[in-house]
Amino acid sequence: MNNDRVNASIITIGDELLIGQTIDTNSAWIAQELNKMGIWVKRRVAVGDVWDEIWNALDEESRQSEIILITGGLGPTADDITKPLLNEYFGGKMIVNEEALHNVITIFEKYIKRPMLDVNLKQAEVPDVCTVIQNKRGTAPGMWFEKKSKIFISMPGVPNEMKGMMTDDVLPRLPALFSLPAVVHRTLLTAGIGESYLAERIKDLETSLPAHIKLAYLPNAGMVRLRLTATGLNVAEITNEIDTFFTLLQNQVKDVMVINEDKTLEEAVGILLAKYKKKVSTAESCTGGYVAHLLTSIPGSSAYFNGAVVSYDNSVKENVLNVDTGTLSNCGAVSEETVLQMATSVKQLMQTDYAIAISGIMGPGGGTEEKPVGTVWIAVAGLSETIAQKFHTRYGRMRNIEVTAIHALNMLRQSILKENE
């Protein structure tokens, strides 16, 4: 199978996706993985648990793409109609796949420890015209069909199960079936500068890029990722070429660059803490432990994160973090004086090298004329100094929390660099 560009379509199935009860993260992950291989995701389609709509989607996407990836509708309940539909669509008959049956039995015996129902056993049934993709993380097997030189791959909608099938079986098989271009990405992360200002700064570099190298701006909550993508026939050639432009890009944004890899800010901070063998703790009020959550979401964070105090109420600020009663009375919880004391105290309490403290008003209520919603004070206690900075966020409550966490982590990053490099 050879094409100048290999197209893929993603069909996600489930009423819960259409009504917003479940967020479709599968399509984003699949698209990213296919793009790394040089497969272009041409369309993403969501349909409900309706026979005709799924059937029509299969017809339409097979006209658009060489690869059609389907997630969802493979569960044991009556509303999961994908498997019988695919059986009819490809003209097969249902048979029991012995390996899939063994997998279902094993999972129930080892982990679920409850009697199997007939509907559970039926999950081992598959159309005889498919190649079975075994599910190492669940009970519903995947199915690989081929029809008129088009490939159809059906997988469970459970993200962990889908990712296992894609990683272990689907992605490794595709390069042998298609002539795929070489694709090379280079990504860096910036913080503290808006997308439009970045674009203005690097406009000359962007204009100078050859047609086969593209620059993408990926903004999110106070940060912007810049990604260069090169496509071509020779991996070595385009790698050398993109590295040259990536070096130029880094030089132009070095004052706002967090890391020259495709990593998050919390990952970048963790790398610095691990590099210098330093530890950090947090004292959070308005963010409710969100910064601690971000830091500890990284594998291996126990090497540099000691603990946190969520001092939501002023009594916790006083009794646990030893913030002066007079400071709270005279300056308020949302003040420079309060966060400086919070940071110093939690650093001592947790015996860390660095500490972050945050107090603010996330909204939608609680603001005053003097301290409107979105007012935030952040302090970072370091090896030699403790600094504080005031910020103003302007979004809804959750977005304000996210942006505040980014400001806090970036302040910590800058403090680590200042004191260690």
C-alpha positions as CSV (number, residue, x, y, z in Angstrom):
1,M,0.0,0.0,0.0
2,N,1.7,3.2,-1.1
3,N,0.5,6.8,-1.1
4,D,2.1,10.2,-1.3
5,R,0.4,11.0,2.0
6,V,-1.2,8.4,4.3
7,N,-4.4,9.7,5.8
8,A,-6.2,8.4,8.9
9,S,-9.6,9.0,10.3
10,I,-10.6,8.6,13.9
11,I,-14.2,7.5,14.8
12,T,-15.1,7.8,18.5
13,I,-18.3,6.0,19.5
14,G,-20.6,6.8,22.5
15,D,-23.5,9.0,23.5
16,E,-21.5,10.1,26.5
17,L,-19.0,11.8,24.1
18,L,-21.8,13.8,22.3
19,I,-23.4,15.1,25.5
20,G,-20.1,16.1,27.1
21,Q,-20.3,13.5,29.9
22,T,-17.0,12.1,28.8
23,I,-14.1,14.1,27.3
24,D,-12.5,12.5,24.2
25,T,-8.8,12.3,25.1
26,N,-8.4,9.2,22.9
27,S,-8.4,11.1,19.6
28,A,-5.8,13.6,20.7
29,W,-3.4,10.9,21.9
30,I,-3.9,8.8,18.7
31,A,-3.4,11.8,16.5
32,Q,-0.1,12.6,18.2
33,E,1.2,9.1,17.9
34,L,0.2,8.8,14.2
35,N,1.8,12.2,13.4
36,K,5.1,11.1,14.9
37,M,5.1,8.3,12.2
38,G,4.2,10.6,9.3
39,I,0.5,9.6,9.2
40,W,-1.8,12.6,8.7
41,V,-5.1,12.5,10.7
42,K,-7.5,14.0,8.2
43,R,-10.7,13.8,10.2
44,R,-12.0,13.1,13.6
45,V,-15.6,12.1,13.9
46,A,-17.8,11.4,17.0
47,V,-21.0,9.4,16.7
48,G,-23.5,8.1,19.2
49,D,-24.5,4.6,19.9
50,V,-26.7,4.5,16.8
51,W,-26.4,1.7,14.2
52,D,-27.0,3.8,11.1
53,E,-24.7,6.6,12.2
54,I,-21.8,4.3,12.9
55,W,-22.3,2.5,9.6
56,N,-22.4,5.8,7.7
57,A,-19.3,7.0,9.4
58,L,-17.4,3.9,8.4
59,D,-18.5,4.4,4.7
60,E,-17.6,8.0,4.7
61,E,-14.3,7.8,6.4
62,S,-13.2,4.9,4.2
63,R,-13.6,7.3,1.3
64,Q,-11.4,9.8,3.0
65,S,-8.6,7.8,4.5
66,E,-6.5,4.7,4.2
67,I,-6.6,3.9,8.0
68,I,-9.8,4.2,10.1
69,L,-9.3,3.9,13.8
70,I,-12.4,3.3,15.9
71,T,-12.7,3.6,19.7
72,G,-15.7,2.7,21.9
73,G,-18.7,0.5,21.9
74,L,-17.0,-2.8,22.8
75,G,-18.3,-3.2,26.3
76,P,-20.6,-6.0,27.6
77,T,-23.8,-4.0,27.8
78,A,-26.7,-3.7,25.3
79,D,-25.8,-0.2,24.2
80,D,-22.3,-1.4,23.0
81,I,-23.2,-2.2,19.4
82,T,-19.8,-1.7,17.7
83,K,-18.8,-5.4,17.5
84,P,-22.1,-6.8,16.0
85,L,-22.2,-3.9,13.6
86,L,-18.6,-4.5,12.4
87,N,-19.4,-8.2,12.1
88,E,-22.2,-7.4,9.7
89,Y,-20.3,-4.6,7.9
90,F,-17.5,-6.9,7.0
91,G,-19.7,-10.0,6.3
92,G,-18.4,-12.2,9.1
93,K,-19.8,-14.5,11.7
94,M,-19.2,-14.4,15.4
95,I,-16.8,-17.0,16.9
96,V,-15.1,-17.4,20.3
97,N,-11.4,-16.4,20.3
98,E,-9.8,-18.8,22.7
99,E,-7.0,-16.4,23.7
100,A,-9.4,-13.7,24.4
101,L,-11.6,-16.1,26.4
102,H,-8.6,-17.1,28.5
103,N,-7.8,-13.5,29.1
104,V,-11.4,-12.7,30.4
105,I,-11.4,-15.7,32.7
106,T,-8.0,-14.8,34.1
107,I,-9.0,-11.3,34.8
108,F,-12.1,-12.3,36.7
109,E,-10.2,-15.0,38.7
110,K,-7.2,-12.8,39.6
111,Y,-8.6,-9.3,39.9
112,I,-12.4,-9.1,39.9
113,K,-13.0,-12.2,42.0
114,R,-16.7,-12.3,41.2
115,P,-18.7,-14.8,39.1
116,M,-18.7,-14.1,35.4
117,L,-21.9,-13.4,33.6
118,D,-22.8,-14.5,30.1
119,V,-22.3,-11.0,28.8
120,N,-18.7,-11.1,30.1
121,L,-18.0,-14.4,28.3
122,K,-19.4,-12.9,25.1
123,Q,-16.6,-10.3,25.1
124,A,-14.4,-13.1,23.8
125,E,-16.6,-13.4,20.7
126,V,-15.2,-11.7,17.6
127,P,-16.0,-11.7,13.8
128,D,-14.2,-14.5,12.0
129,V,-13.0,-12.0,9.4
130,C,-10.9,-9.9,11.7
131,T,-7.4,-10.3,13.2
132,V,-7.8,-10.2,16.9
133,I,-5.8,-7.6,18.9
134,Q,-5.4,-9.0,22.4
135,N,-6.3,-6.7,25.3
136,K,-3.5,-7.0,27.9
137,R,-5.2,-4.4,30.1
138,G,-8.9,-5.3,29.9
139,T,-11.5,-7.8,28.8
140,A,-12.6,-6.5,25.4
141,P,-10.3,-7.5,22.5
142,G,-9.5,-5.2,19.6
143,M,-10.2,-6.1,16.0
144,W,-8.2,-5.4,12.8
145,F,-10.1,-5.6,9.5
146,E,-9.0,-5.0,5.9
147,K,-11.4,-4.1,3.0
148,K,-10.7,-2.7,-0.4
149,S,-7.1,-1.8,0.6
150,K,-8.4,0.1,3.6
151,I,-7.5,-0.8,7.2
152,F,-10.1,-0.6,10.0
153,I,-9.0,-1.0,13.6
154,S,-11.5,-1.2,16.4
155,M,-10.4,-0.7,20.0
156,P,-12.0,-0.1,23.4
157,G,-12.9,3.4,24.5
158,V,-11.1,3.0,27.8
159,P,-8.0,5.1,27.3
160,N,-5.5,2.8,29.1
161,E,-6.7,-0.2,27.1
162,M,-6.7,1.6,23.8
163,K,-3.1,3.0,24.4
164,G,-1.9,-0.5,25.2
165,M,-3.2,-1.9,21.9
166,M,-1.9,1.0,19.9
167,T,1.6,0.9,21.5
168,D,2.0,-2.9,21.5
169,D,0.3,-3.9,18.3
170,V,-1.1,-1.2,16.0
171,L,1.6,1.3,15.7
172,P,4.4,-1.2,15.1
173,R,2.5,-2.8,12.2
174,L,1.7,0.3,10.2
175,P,5.2,1.2,8.9
176,A,5.4,-2.2,7.1
177,L,2.1,-1.5,5.2
178,F,2.7,2.1,4.0
179,S,5.5,4.1,2.6
180,L,5.7,6.8,5.3
181,P,7.8,10.0,5.2
182,A,10.3,10.8,7.9
183,V,9.0,13.2,10.5
184,V,11.2,15.0,13.0
185,H,9.9,17.3,15.8
186,R,11.7,19.8,18.0
187,T,9.8,21.5,20.8
188,L,10.6,24.0,23.4
189,L,8.5,25.6,26.2
190,T,8.3,29.3,27.0
191,A,6.6,31.1,30.0
192,G,5.8,34.7,30.8
193,I,5.3,35.9,27.2
194,G,2.1,35.9,25.1
195,E,1.7,34.1,21.8
196,S,1.5,37.3,19.8
197,Y,4.6,38.8,21.3
198,L,6.5,35.5,20.6
199,A,5.3,35.6,17.0
200,E,6.5,39.2,16.6
201,R,9.9,38.3,18.0
202,I,10.6,35.3,15.8
203,K,8.7,36.4,12.6
204,D,11.9,36.7,10.6
205,L,13.0,33.2,11.5
206,E,9.5,31.8,10.7
207,T,9.5,33.5,7.3
208,S,12.9,31.9,6.5
209,L,11.8,28.3,7.1
210,P,11.7,26.1,4.1
211,A,8.3,24.7,3.0
212,H,9.0,21.3,4.6
213,I,9.6,22.7,8.1
214,K,6.6,24.1,9.9
215,L,6.4,26.2,13.1
216,A,3.4,25.7,15.4
217,Y,2.4,27.8,18.4
218,L,0.8,25.8,21.2
219,P,-0.4,28.2,23.9
220,N,-1.8,27.1,27.3
221,A,-2.3,28.8,30.7
222,G,0.5,31.3,30.7
223,M,2.9,29.2,28.6
224,V,3.5,28.7,24.9
225,R,5.1,25.7,23.3
226,L,6.9,26.2,20.0
227,R,7.2,23.2,17.8
228,L,9.2,22.8,14.7
229,T,8.2,19.9,12.4
230,A,10.2,18.7,9.4
231,T,9.1,16.1,6.9
232,G,11.2,14.5,4.2
233,L,12.6,11.3,2.8
234,N,15.9,11.2,4.6
235,V,15.9,11.2,8.4
236,A,19.5,12.3,8.8
237,E,19.2,15.2,6.4
238,I,16.0,16.7,7.9
239,T,17.3,16.1,11.4
240,N,20.5,18.1,10.7
241,E,18.4,20.8,9.0
242,I,15.8,21.1,11.7
243,D,18.4,21.2,14.4
244,T,20.0,24.2,12.8
245,F,16.7,26.1,12.8
246,F,16.0,24.9,16.4
247,T,19.2,26.4,17.6
248,L,18.4,29.7,16.0
249,L,14.9,29.5,17.6
250,Q,16.3,28.9,21.1
251,N,18.7,31.8,20.8
252,Q,15.8,34.1,20.0
253,V,13.7,33.1,22.9
254,K,16.4,32.1,25.5
255,D,15.2,34.7,28.1
256,V,11.7,33.2,28.2
257,M,12.6,29.5,27.4
258,V,11.8,27.1,30.2
259,I,13.2,23.9,28.5
260,N,14.2,22.9,25.0
261,E,12.3,19.6,25.1
262,D,8.6,18.7,24.8
263,K,8.1,18.7,28.6
264,T,5.7,20.4,31.0
265,L,6.8,23.2,33.4
266,E,6.4,20.8,36.3
267,E,8.7,18.3,34.6
268,A,11.3,21.1,33.9
269,V,11.2,22.2,37.6
270,G,11.6,18.6,38.7
271,I,14.6,18.1,36.4
272,L,16.3,21.2,38.0
273,L,15.5,20.1,41.5
274,A,16.9,16.6,40.8
275,K,20.0,18.0,39.1
276,Y,20.9,20.1,42.0
277,K,19.7,17.6,44.6
278,K,17.3,20.1,46.2
279,K,13.9,19.6,47.8
280,V,10.8,21.7,47.7
281,S,7.5,22.0,49.7
282,T,4.4,24.1,49.3
283,A,2.0,26.1,51.4
284,E,-1.2,26.8,49.4
285,S,-4.4,28.6,50.2
286,C,-6.4,29.6,47.1
287,T,-4.9,26.9,44.9
288,G,-6.0,24.1,47.3
289,G,-2.9,21.9,46.7
290,Y,-2.9,22.2,43.0
291,V,0.8,23.1,42.8
292,A,1.7,20.1,45.0
293,H,-0.5,17.9,42.7
294,L,1.4,19.1,39.6
295,L,4.8,18.4,41.2
296,T,3.8,15.0,42.5
297,S,2.2,14.0,39.2
298,I,5.8,13.4,37.8
299,P,7.3,9.9,38.4
300,G,10.2,10.1,40.8
301,S,9.0,13.3,42.4
302,S,9.6,11.8,45.9
303,A,13.3,12.6,45.3
304,Y,12.6,16.3,45.5
305,F,9.1,16.9,47.0
306,N,8.7,16.6,50.8
307,G,5.2,17.7,51.5
308,A,2.5,20.4,51.5
309,V,0.2,22.4,53.8
310,V,-3.2,23.4,52.3
311,S,-3.8,26.4,54.6
312,Y,-7.2,27.3,53.2
313,D,-8.5,28.7,56.5
314,N,-6.7,31.5,58.4
315,S,-6.6,29.3,61.5
316,V,-4.3,26.9,59.6
317,K,-2.1,29.8,58.5
318,E,-1.8,30.8,62.2
319,N,-1.6,27.4,64.0
320,V,0.4,25.4,61.5
321,L,2.4,27.9,59.5
322,N,2.8,30.4,62.4
323,V,1.6,33.4,60.4
324,D,1.3,36.3,62.8
325,T,-2.2,37.1,63.9
326,G,-1.4,40.8,63.5
327,T,-0.2,40.2,59.9
328,L,-3.5,38.6,59.0
329,S,-5.5,41.3,60.7
330,N,-3.6,44.3,59.4
331,C,-2.5,43.1,55.9
332,G,-5.0,40.3,55.2
333,A,-4.5,36.7,54.0
334,V,-3.9,37.9,50.5
335,S,-0.8,40.0,51.0
336,E,2.9,40.0,50.5
337,E,3.5,39.8,54.2
338,T,1.4,36.7,54.7
339,V,2.9,34.7,51.8
340,L,6.4,35.6,52.9
341,Q,5.7,34.1,56.3
342,M,3.9,31.1,54.8
343,A,6.9,30.3,52.6
344,T,9.5,30.7,55.3
345,S,7.5,28.6,57.8
346,V,6.7,25.7,55.4
347,K,10.3,25.5,54.3
348,Q,11.3,25.1,57.9
349,L,8.5,22.8,58.8
350,M,9.2,20.4,55.8
351,Q,13.0,20.8,56.0
352,T,13.3,21.7,52.3
353,D,15.7,23.9,50.3
354,Y,12.8,25.7,48.6
355,A,9.2,26.5,49.3
356,I,6.3,28.0,47.4
357,A,3.5,29.9,49.2
358,I,0.3,31.1,47.5
359,S,-2.7,33.2,48.8
360,G,-5.3,34.8,46.5
361,I,-8.9,35.2,45.4
362,M,-9.9,32.8,42.7
363,G,-13.5,33.8,42.4
364,P,-16.2,34.1,41.4
365,G,-16.9,35.8,44.7
366,G,-14.7,37.1,47.5
367,G,-13.2,40.1,45.8
368,T,-13.1,43.7,47.0
369,E,-12.3,47.0,45.4
370,E,-8.9,46.9,46.9
371,K,-8.3,43.2,46.1
372,P,-10.5,42.1,43.2
373,V,-11.1,38.6,42.1
374,G,-7.9,37.3,40.5
375,T,-5.5,39.0,42.9
376,V,-2.8,36.6,43.9
377,W,0.4,36.8,46.0
378,I,3.1,34.2,45.5
379,A,6.3,33.8,47.5
380,V,9.3,31.5,47.0
381,A,11.7,30.9,49.8
382,G,15.1,29.8,48.4
383,L,18.6,29.1,49.6
384,S,19.6,32.8,50.2
385,E,16.4,34.9,49.8
386,T,12.7,34.8,50.0
387,I,10.8,36.8,47.3
388,A,7.2,37.6,46.7
389,Q,5.3,38.8,43.6
390,K,1.7,40.0,43.0
391,F,-0.3,38.7,40.0
392,H,-3.7,39.5,38.6
393,T,-5.5,36.7,36.8
394,R,-8.7,37.4,34.8
395,Y,-10.4,34.0,34.1
396,G,-12.9,31.7,35.7
397,R,-12.0,29.9,39.0
398,M,-10.3,26.8,37.6
399,R,-8.4,28.7,35.0
400,N,-7.2,31.2,37.6
401,I,-5.9,28.3,39.7
402,E,-4.1,26.8,36.7
403,V,-2.5,30.1,35.7
404,T,-1.5,30.9,39.3
405,A,0.2,27.5,39.6
406,I,2.2,28.2,36.4
407,H,3.3,31.6,37.8
408,A,4.4,29.8,41.1
409,L,6.3,27.1,39.3
410,N,8.0,29.6,37.0
411,M,9.1,31.7,40.0
412,L,10.5,28.6,41.6
413,R,12.3,27.7,38.4
414,Q,13.9,31.1,38.1
415,S,15.0,31.0,41.8
416,I,16.7,27.7,41.4
417,L,18.5,28.9,38.3
418,K,19.6,32.1,39.9
419,E,20.9,30.4,43.0
420,N,22.6,27.4,41.4
421,E,23.9,28.4,38.0
